[in-house]
Amino acid sequence: MSVHCVDAAIELANEHEAPLILIASRRQIDGEEFGGGYVNHWTTEQFAEYVIERDKKGKILLARDHGGPWQNNSEKEAGLGLRRAMESAKSSYLTDLQSGFQILHIDPSVDIHSKPDIDEVLERVSELYEYCWREAQALRQEVIFEIGTEEQSGSTNSQEELSYTLNAVQSFCSKNRLPPPSFVVIQAGTRVMETRNIGSFDSPVRVANEIPAEIQLPKMIEICNSHQIFMKAHNTDYLSDDGLQWHPRLGIHAANVAPEFGVAETRALVECLESNALGQLSERFLSLSFQSGKWDKWMLPETKATDRDRGIIAGHYVFAAPECVEIKAEAARSLASKGVCLDSVLKNAVKTSIRRYMRHFRLEKLQ
């Protein structure tokens, strides 16, 4: 989500000697040919070099999140057809491998021209999967695969759908002598909107026409275990402490978090500015963030969010914008005269948020 988020993850992984995965969507970070991404304007190559140089104990895993056609905005804006979009996705994956990424999420579920059915998606999975494995072998690069779709529905996948997908992918891998995937993304009843999780996983109220997560998920995990594949839950942001503690109890193997950390850093920035008589800089930052419009996809239909709320939700999208860089530089100079290090304040805010997950997922080293 930001440089501070990356630094916080590296430091915590090394301090606690726990494996943390930095997952980059193509919008966040992509190859130089795609112009990089909105996170620090990093290209894939620059991002990988930055992390590998600082990860002294080798505890960070670099991963591509939601790789696939039309997962980069430039491919959507150009209106690429399927064949060209697939070739573009392959080029992005190749750069990942050349840069040392260890986990590739194969997700061809996005299609700007039609709504592909499960078999069409699986066909695209197979093509990308085989390409990435072949290129990894040529580079003598170790890689593991994750499969699953981008959908954020708030409901859980059906057992039938999961079994069909895993059977099809593993049959393809066996037939073509490819390693089976290590992770499958499962919709575990989580959905992030605004600054809360509105999915069924953490809801005290039963959701109509849906099997409760505590009943459905063990069955889904049983299917994963029978296929010897790890389950990864997406959209785990803002779950309660109790909800997080249920992850290892249920046997969920991994969980993805993102916007919560961006919001934690944004709130820390705004609070630090406003508590140190730098309200004008805070207003400039919130206005810049609000005007970006990046908050739109996170809003509930009947939202009561203020413009300030929207600015906080979208803050991480503009951290690398030139005006934001100027605002933070001016703030850092002013705060330094008071003995306050802005970078430390922001990084520690993200660390606090990450530590909550590490604690409940039993990843913290006991002191």
Backbone torsions as a table, in degrees:
resi	resn	phi	psi	omega
1	MET	NA	-24.4	-178.3
2	SER	-169.8	170.7	175.6
3	VAL	-62.3	-41.7	-179.7
4	HIS	-64.6	-35.4	177.5
5	CYS	-65.2	-43.3	179.0
6	VAL	-63.7	-46.2	179.7
7	ASP	-62.5	-41.9	-179.9
8	ALA	-61.7	-43.6	-179.5
9	ALA	-64.6	-43.7	179.8
10	ILE	-61.3	-46.8	-177.3
11	GLU	-65.5	-41.7	-180.0
12	LEU	-68.8	-40.5	179.4
13	ALA	-62.4	-40.3	-179.8
14	ASN	-75.1	-38.2	179.6
15	GLU	-64.1	-43.5	-176.4
16	HIS	-97.9	-0.6	-179.2
17	GLU	50.1	49.4	-178.9
18	ALA	-122.2	140.4	-179.6
19	PRO	-74.3	120.2	173.5
20	LEU	-119.6	140.8	-178.5
21	ILE	-106.5	124.8	172.9
22	LEU	-92.8	111.6	-175.4
23	ILE	-105.3	124.3	-177.2
24	ALA	-114.5	120.1	171.6
25	SER	-74.0	163.1	-179.4
26	ARG	-69.7	-21.8	175.8
27	ARG	-75.7	-32.4	-179.7
28	GLN	-76.6	-47.7	-176.8
29	ILE	-146.8	129.5	177.8
30	ASP	-146.6	173.6	-176.6
31	GLY	-61.9	162.0	-178.6
32	GLU	-57.5	-36.1	-178.6
33	GLU	-64.8	-19.7	179.1
34	PHE	-99.8	3.3	177.9
35	GLY	84.1	15.8	-179.7
36	GLY	72.0	-149.6	-178.3
37	GLY	-145.9	-175.6	-174.8
38	TYR	-79.2	-14.0	178.6
39	VAL	-82.4	103.0	178.5
40	ASN	58.2	17.0	-175.5
41	HIS	54.5	26.4	-179.9
42	TRP	-69.4	139.3	163.7
43	THR	-86.4	165.5	177.5
44	THR	-55.7	-43.9	-177.6
45	GLU	-62.1	-44.8	-178.9
46	GLN	-67.5	-42.7	-179.7
47	PHE	-61.0	-49.4	-178.7
48	ALA	-60.9	-43.4	179.9
49	GLU	-62.2	-41.3	179.7
50	TYR	-60.5	-47.9	-176.6
51	VAL	-69.4	-48.2	-176.7
52	ILE	-60.4	-37.5	179.5
53	GLU	-64.5	-35.0	-174.0
54	ARG	-95.9	-18.2	-177.4
55	ASP	-84.5	77.5	-170.4
56	LYS	-62.4	-33.6	-177.0
57	LYS	-97.1	2.4	178.2
58	GLY	64.9	38.0	-177.5
59	LYS	-94.9	-11.6	-179.4
60	ILE	-92.4	133.7	172.7
61	LEU	-104.1	130.0	177.3
62	LEU	-90.2	130.1	-175.4
63	ALA	-138.1	143.1	170.6
64	ARG	-89.3	124.0	178.7
65	ASP	-103.1	130.1	178.6
66	HIS	54.7	49.3	170.4
67	GLY	-74.3	152.0	179.5
68	GLY	145.4	175.8	-178.3
69	PRO	-66.7	142.6	178.1
70	TRP	62.9	18.4	176.3
71	GLN	-89.1	-6.4	173.0
72	ASN	-108.1	135.7	-175.9
73	ASN	-58.3	-31.4	-178.0
74	SER	-64.3	-33.4	178.9
75	GLU	-70.2	-34.5	177.3
76	LYS	-70.4	-46.7	-177.3
77	GLU	-63.3	-32.8	179.1
78	ALA	-81.1	-8.7	179.5
79	GLY	62.1	35.7	-176.1
80	LEU	-57.4	142.2	172.4
81	GLY	-75.1	172.7	-174.2
82	LEU	-56.6	-49.4	-174.8
83	ARG	-61.8	-46.2	-179.5
84	ARG	-67.9	-35.7	178.4
85	ALA	-67.2	-38.3	177.3
86	MET	-65.8	-41.7	179.0
87	GLU	-65.4	-37.0	177.9
88	SER	-64.7	-42.7	178.5
89	ALA	-62.4	-40.9	178.7
90	LYS	-61.8	-40.4	179.0
91	SER	-61.9	-40.1	178.3
92	SER	-65.0	-44.3	178.2
93	TYR	-61.6	-39.5	-178.9
94	LEU	-62.0	-41.6	176.9
95	THR	-63.1	-38.7	175.9
96	ASP	-56.3	-49.8	-178.1
97	LEU	-63.8	-43.6	-179.9
98	GLN	-65.0	-24.6	-178.7
99	SER	-90.8	-5.5	176.7
100	GLY	97.5	17.1	175.3
101	PHE	-64.7	140.7	-175.0
102	GLN	-106.3	-18.8	-179.1
103	ILE	-130.2	130.2	177.6
104	LEU	-119.8	123.0	175.1
105	HIS	-90.0	115.6	178.7
106	ILE	-91.7	107.6	-175.7
107	ASP	-136.9	86.2	178.2
108	PRO	-96.0	33.8	-175.8
109	SER	-77.8	-20.2	-179.7
110	VAL	-81.0	135.7	176.0
111	ASP	-149.5	118.3	-175.9
112	ILE	-82.8	-5.1	-177.0
113	HIS	-110.0	-21.7	-178.3
114	SER	-159.4	178.6	176.4
115	LYS	-112.7	94.6	-175.7
116	PRO	-66.1	145.0	176.2
117	ASP	-82.2	177.0	-174.0
118	ILE	-59.3	-38.1	-178.6
119	ASP	-70.1	-35.3	176.6
120	GLU	-66.8	-41.0	178.2
121	VAL	-63.5	-43.3	-179.7
122	LEU	-64.2	-34.7	177.3
123	GLU	-63.9	-40.6	178.3
124	ARG	-70.2	-37.5	175.2
125	VAL	-56.3	-46.8	-177.4
126	SER	-61.0	-43.0	-178.7
127	GLU	-64.3	-45.2	-178.7
128	LEU	-70.6	-38.5	-179.3
129	TYR	-60.8	-49.6	-178.4
130	GLU	-64.3	-40.6	179.1
131	TYR	-61.1	-48.8	-176.8
132	CYS	-63.9	-39.8	179.1
133	TRP	-65.9	-42.3	-180.0
134	ARG	-61.6	-43.9	-179.6
135	GLU	-69.3	-36.1	177.8
136	ALA	-63.6	-40.5	178.5
137	GLN	-63.8	-41.5	179.7
138	ALA	-63.7	-33.0	-179.7
139	LEU	-88.3	-5.5	-174.0
140	ARG	55.8	42.2	-177.1
141	GLN	-109.0	127.3	176.2
142	GLU	-73.8	138.6	179.7
143	VAL	-151.5	144.2	172.4
144	ILE	-121.5	157.5	-172.0
145	PHE	-115.0	148.9	173.8
146	GLU	-125.3	137.1	176.6
147	ILE	-120.4	158.4	180.0
148	GLY	145.1	167.3	-174.4
149	THR	-104.5	171.1	-176.8
150	GLU	-86.5	-12.7	-171.3
151	GLU	-53.8	134.3	173.9
152	GLN	-118.5	89.9	-170.9
153	SER	-102.4	-22.6	-175.1
154	GLY	86.8	-9.1	177.6
155	SER	-108.6	175.1	179.5
156	THR	-99.5	151.7	173.9
157	ASN	-62.9	157.1	174.7
158	SER	-82.0	152.5	178.7
159	GLN	-63.4	-36.8	-179.1
160	GLU	-64.3	-44.4	-179.9
161	GLU	-62.9	-43.5	-179.1
162	LEU	-64.4	-46.2	179.9
163	SER	-61.2	-43.0	-179.0
164	TYR	-62.3	-45.1	-178.8
165	THR	-63.6	-48.0	-177.4
166	LEU	-66.9	-39.5	177.7
167	ASN	-62.3	-43.6	-177.8
168	ALA	-66.1	-46.0	-177.7
169	VAL	-67.7	-42.9	-178.5
170	GLN	-70.8	-30.9	175.1
171	SER	-66.0	-42.4	177.4
172	PHE	-61.4	-45.0	-178.9
173	CYS	-63.7	-42.8	-179.9
174	SER	-63.6	-44.4	-178.7
175	LYS	-62.8	-37.1	-175.7
176	ASN	-102.6	10.9	176.9
177	ARG	56.2	47.0	176.6
178	LEU	-109.0	151.9	176.3
179	PRO	-67.9	141.3	178.5
180	PRO	-69.3	159.5	177.6
181	PRO	-64.7	151.0	178.7
182	SER	-92.8	-30.5	-178.3
183	PHE	-128.4	147.9	168.1
184	VAL	-127.7	132.5	177.0
185	VAL	-81.0	127.3	179.4
186	ILE	-121.4	134.2	174.0
187	GLN	-72.8	106.5	-169.4
188	ALA	-101.9	27.6	-180.0
189	GLY	79.8	31.8	178.5
190	THR	-123.2	142.4	177.9
191	ARG	-156.3	125.3	-177.1
192	VAL	-97.2	125.2	172.7
193	MET	-137.8	137.7	-175.9
194	GLU	52.7	-121.9	179.1
195	THR	-121.1	44.4	176.2
196	ARG	-153.8	164.5	178.6
197	ASN	-102.8	115.4	-174.0
198	ILE	-102.6	8.2	-179.0
199	GLY	-72.1	178.3	-176.3
200	SER	-78.9	-17.4	-174.2
201	PHE	-58.1	-44.0	-174.2
202	ASP	-103.7	5.2	-173.8
203	SER	-82.3	130.5	176.2
204	PRO	-75.0	-11.3	-178.2
205	VAL	-105.6	133.9	177.9
206	ARG	-63.9	139.3	179.3
207	VAL	-93.5	131.5	-176.9
208	ALA	-58.8	139.7	175.0
209	ASN	61.5	25.8	178.5
210	GLU	-137.5	135.3	176.3
211	ILE	-69.4	132.4	-179.7
212	PRO	-54.4	144.1	-175.5
213	ALA	-57.5	-37.8	-176.8
214	GLU	-69.9	-15.1	175.0
215	ILE	-96.9	-43.1	-176.0
216	GLN	-71.7	-44.2	-173.0
217	LEU	-62.4	-43.5	177.4
218	PRO	-57.9	-33.8	178.1
219	LYS	-69.4	-39.0	178.4
220	MET	-66.4	-41.0	179.3
221	ILE	-66.8	-35.2	176.2
222	GLU	-61.6	-40.3	177.4
223	ILE	-64.4	-43.3	178.5
224	CYS	-60.6	-46.0	-178.7
225	ASN	-62.5	-36.9	180.0
226	SER	-67.2	-24.6	177.4
227	HIS	-98.3	3.7	-179.8
228	GLN	54.7	49.8	178.8
229	ILE	-132.5	142.3	-179.5
230	PHE	-82.0	144.9	177.4
231	MET	-95.9	131.9	174.0
232	LYS	-116.6	129.5	177.0
233	ALA	-94.5	132.8	176.0
234	HIS	-96.1	161.7	171.3
235	ASN	59.8	49.1	-177.4
236	THR	-87.3	-2.6	-178.8
237	ASP	-53.2	143.9	170.6
238	TYR	66.0	10.6	174.1
239	LEU	-67.0	153.9	178.3
240	SER	-68.6	163.0	176.5
241	ASP	-57.0	-42.8	179.7
242	ASP	-63.2	-40.6	178.5
243	GLY	-62.5	-39.1	178.5
244	LEU	-67.7	-39.2	-179.8
245	GLN	-63.1	-24.3	179.4
246	TRP	-74.2	-19.0	-178.4
247	HIS	-59.1	-56.7	177.9
248	PRO	-67.1	-30.1	178.5
249	ARG	-64.5	-40.2	-179.5
250	LEU	-76.4	-20.9	-178.2
251	GLY	96.0	18.6	174.2
252	ILE	-70.6	130.3	-169.4
253	HIS	-89.3	-26.4	-177.7
254	ALA	-156.9	157.9	-179.9
255	ALA	-146.1	141.3	179.3
256	ASN	-100.1	136.7	176.5
257	VAL	-136.3	142.5	176.4
258	ALA	-147.8	-71.5	-171.4
259	PRO	-57.3	-30.5	-179.8
260	GLU	-59.0	-37.8	-179.1
261	PHE	-71.4	-37.0	176.6
262	GLY	-64.3	-41.2	179.0
263	VAL	-67.9	-37.7	178.2
264	ALA	-60.1	-42.7	179.5
265	GLU	-68.8	-40.8	-179.7
266	THR	-62.9	-45.7	178.8
267	ARG	-61.1	-40.9	179.4
268	ALA	-62.7	-39.0	178.9
269	LEU	-63.7	-50.1	-178.2
270	VAL	-62.4	-45.3	-178.7
271	GLU	-65.1	-39.2	179.5
272	CYS	-65.0	-42.4	179.2
273	LEU	-65.0	-47.5	-174.3
274	GLU	-70.7	-29.8	180.0
275	SER	-82.4	-6.0	178.9
276	ASN	-119.6	31.1	175.3
277	ALA	59.1	34.9	176.9
278	LEU	-117.5	42.1	-176.5
279	GLY	-60.8	-34.0	-179.9
280	GLN	-64.2	-39.4	177.9
281	LEU	-67.4	-37.5	177.4
282	SER	-62.7	-43.4	179.0
283	GLU	-62.9	-40.5	178.3
284	ARG	-62.3	-43.5	-179.8
285	PHE	-64.5	-47.7	-177.9
286	LEU	-64.5	-35.5	177.5
287	SER	-66.3	-43.7	178.4
288	LEU	-60.7	-44.8	-179.4
289	SER	-64.8	-45.4	180.0
290	PHE	-61.4	-44.2	-177.6
291	GLN	-67.0	-17.8	177.7
292	SER	-66.4	-25.8	-179.1
293	GLY	71.9	5.8	-176.3
294	LYS	-71.6	-7.1	178.2
295	TRP	-79.9	-15.7	-168.4
296	ASP	-55.5	-45.5	-174.3
297	LYS	-70.2	-13.7	-177.3
298	TRP	-94.4	-2.5	-171.3
299	MET	-87.1	141.1	174.1
300	LEU	-74.2	150.1	-178.6
301	PRO	-55.3	-41.2	-178.7
302	GLU	-105.1	46.4	-173.7
303	THR	-64.7	147.5	172.8
304	LYS	-114.7	15.6	-177.4
305	ALA	-67.0	139.3	176.6
306	THR	-85.6	172.1	175.8
307	ASP	-61.7	-35.5	176.7
308	ARG	-62.6	-45.3	177.5
309	ASP	-57.8	-44.2	-179.9
310	ARG	-63.1	-39.7	178.8
311	GLY	-63.5	-37.7	179.0
312	ILE	-70.4	-39.1	179.1
313	ILE	-63.2	-36.9	-175.2
314	ALA	-95.5	1.4	-171.6
315	GLY	-54.5	-44.3	-174.3
316	HIS	-66.2	-20.1	179.3
317	TYR	-70.6	-21.0	-175.4
318	VAL	-112.1	6.6	-178.7
319	PHE	-54.5	-35.6	-176.4
320	ALA	-92.2	-1.3	178.6
321	ALA	-65.7	141.2	-177.3
322	PRO	-51.8	-42.8	-178.7
323	GLU	-65.4	-37.6	178.8
324	CYS	-67.7	-39.3	177.5
325	VAL	-60.1	-40.5	178.2
326	GLU	-65.4	-43.3	-179.5
327	ILE	-60.4	-46.2	-177.3
328	LYS	-68.9	-35.4	178.7
329	ALA	-65.8	-43.4	178.0
330	GLU	-63.5	-42.4	179.1
331	ALA	-64.2	-41.5	-178.2
332	ALA	-62.2	-40.5	179.3
333	ARG	-63.8	-44.4	-178.7
334	SER	-67.2	-41.7	-178.4
335	LEU	-69.6	-33.8	179.9
336	ALA	-60.6	-34.5	179.3
337	SER	-66.9	-16.6	177.7
338	LYS	-103.3	6.1	179.2
339	GLY	81.3	18.0	-179.7
340	VAL	-107.4	126.0	176.7
341	CYS	-97.6	108.9	-175.8
342	LEU	-60.5	-43.1	-178.8
343	ASP	-58.6	-40.7	179.7
344	SER	-66.8	-40.1	178.8
345	VAL	-60.0	-46.1	-176.8
346	LEU	-70.1	-43.8	-179.7
347	LYS	-64.3	-41.2	-179.4
348	ASN	-67.1	-31.3	176.7
349	ALA	-64.4	-41.7	177.9
350	VAL	-68.1	-40.6	178.2
351	LYS	-57.4	-43.6	179.6
352	THR	-59.3	-41.5	-179.7
353	SER	-68.0	-42.7	-179.9
354	ILE	-66.2	-39.3	-177.7
355	ARG	-60.0	-32.6	178.9
356	ARG	-59.1	-41.7	178.7
357	TYR	-70.2	-43.6	-179.5
358	MET	-60.8	-40.4	-179.8
359	ARG	-63.2	-49.4	-176.5
360	HIS	-75.9	-21.7	175.9
361	PHE	-92.3	6.2	175.3
362	ARG	64.4	39.7	179.8
363	LEU	-106.6	-8.5	-179.9
364	GLU	-79.3	136.0	174.5
365	LYS	-73.7	129.0	180.0
366	LEU	-69.0	133.4	-178.4
367	GLN	-82.5	NA	NA
